Amino acid sequence: MLSRGLAKSRARIEARSFDTPLTRLLRMSGLVVVCLLAACADAAPTVIDGSSPQAFAQTTAAARRDLPDADRLLFDRALRTIGGRRHSADPETLARVTFDGMTAAEVVADQRARDL
């Protein structure tokens, strides 16, 4: 008797189609909302890698793109004037060592502090 009742309930549930155009649209719109939220999330800032000249060039270019236009000139000046901070025979190596592990925002903040 109980199994017959379960069978009837199951038959009623299967008779209703849950794959209607409306349910598909609702599922798709939920997926679109999730994708939009993921796209709007803030990405982690690029960390400058000073392990090699190539890595330094790539990561400083990517880090520069993370900055607003107003801070890019200050970032560029910080990279160019590193030799004025300490004496070094090779300012490019000094820049790699100095900025290794920093983000572009940290480089800009450091340069602003030095400009005071």
C-alpha positions as CSV (number, residue, x, y, z in Angstrom):
1,M,0.0,0.0,0.0
2,L,2.8,2.4,1.0
3,S,4.8,1.6,-2.1
4,R,1.8,2.2,-4.3
5,G,1.4,5.7,-2.7
6,L,5.0,6.5,-3.4
7,A,4.7,5.3,-6.9
8,K,1.7,7.6,-7.5
9,S,3.6,10.6,-6.0
10,R,6.6,9.9,-8.1
11,A,4.4,9.6,-11.2
12,R,2.8,13.0,-10.4
13,I,6.2,14.6,-10.0
14,E,7.5,13.1,-13.2
15,A,4.4,14.2,-15.0
16,R,5.2,17.8,-14.2
17,S,8.1,18.9,-16.4
18,F,10.7,21.0,-14.5
19,D,12.5,21.7,-17.7
20,T,10.2,24.4,-19.1
21,P,11.5,27.5,-21.0
22,L,10.8,29.6,-17.9
23,T,13.0,27.4,-15.6
24,R,15.7,27.3,-18.2
25,L,15.6,31.1,-18.4
26,L,15.8,31.5,-14.6
27,R,18.7,29.1,-14.4
28,M,20.5,30.9,-17.2
29,S,19.9,34.4,-15.6
30,G,21.3,33.1,-12.3
31,L,24.4,31.9,-14.1
32,V,24.8,35.3,-15.9
33,V,24.5,37.1,-12.5
34,V,27.2,35.0,-11.0
35,C,29.5,35.6,-13.9
36,L,28.9,39.4,-13.8
37,L,29.7,39.4,-10.1
38,A,32.9,37.5,-10.6
39,A,33.9,39.9,-13.4
40,C,33.3,42.9,-11.1
41,A,35.5,41.6,-8.3
42,D,38.7,43.4,-7.6
43,A,41.7,41.5,-8.9
44,A,44.7,41.2,-6.7
45,P,47.4,43.8,-7.4
46,T,50.4,42.7,-9.4
47,V,53.5,42.0,-7.3
48,I,56.8,43.1,-8.9
49,D,59.2,40.2,-9.4
50,G,62.8,41.2,-9.3
51,S,64.3,37.7,-9.8
52,S,65.4,38.4,-13.4
53,P,65.5,41.3,-15.8
54,Q,62.7,39.8,-17.9
55,A,60.4,39.0,-15.0
56,F,61.0,42.6,-13.7
57,A,60.1,44.1,-17.0
58,Q,57.0,42.0,-17.4
59,T,55.7,42.5,-13.8
60,T,56.5,46.3,-13.7
61,A,54.5,46.7,-17.0
62,A,51.6,44.7,-15.5
63,A,51.8,46.6,-12.2
64,R,51.8,49.9,-14.1
65,R,48.6,49.0,-15.7
66,D,47.0,48.5,-12.3
67,L,47.5,52.2,-11.5
68,P,45.3,55.1,-12.4
69,D,46.7,57.4,-15.0
70,A,47.6,60.1,-12.5
71,D,50.0,57.7,-10.6
72,R,51.7,56.2,-13.6
73,L,54.1,59.1,-14.1
74,L,55.1,58.9,-10.4
75,F,55.6,55.1,-10.8
76,D,57.8,55.7,-13.8
77,R,59.9,58.3,-12.0
78,A,60.4,56.0,-9.0
79,L,61.8,53.3,-11.3
80,R,64.1,55.8,-13.1
81,T,65.5,57.6,-10.1
82,I,66.4,54.5,-8.0
83,G,70.1,55.3,-8.5
84,G,69.6,58.5,-6.4
85,R,68.7,56.5,-3.3
86,R,71.9,54.4,-3.0
87,H,75.1,54.4,-5.0
88,S,75.3,51.4,-7.3
89,A,77.3,50.5,-10.3
90,D,74.2,48.9,-11.9
91,P,71.0,50.9,-11.2
92,E,68.9,48.3,-13.0
93,T,69.9,45.6,-10.6
94,L,69.4,48.0,-7.7
95,A,65.9,48.7,-9.0
96,R,65.1,45.0,-9.2
97,V,66.3,44.4,-5.7
98,T,64.6,47.4,-4.2
99,F,61.2,46.9,-5.8
100,D,61.1,43.1,-5.6
101,G,57.9,42.0,-3.8
102,M,56.2,45.5,-3.9
103,T,53.0,46.4,-5.7
104,A,52.7,49.5,-7.9
105,A,50.7,51.3,-5.2
106,E,53.5,50.6,-2.7
107,V,56.1,52.0,-5.1
108,V,54.0,55.1,-5.7
109,A,53.5,55.6,-1.9
110,D,57.2,55.2,-1.3
111,Q,58.0,57.8,-4.1
112,R,55.4,60.2,-2.6
113,A,57.1,59.9,0.8
114,R,60.5,60.6,-0.8
115,D,59.2,63.6,-2.7
116,L,58.2,65.4,0.5
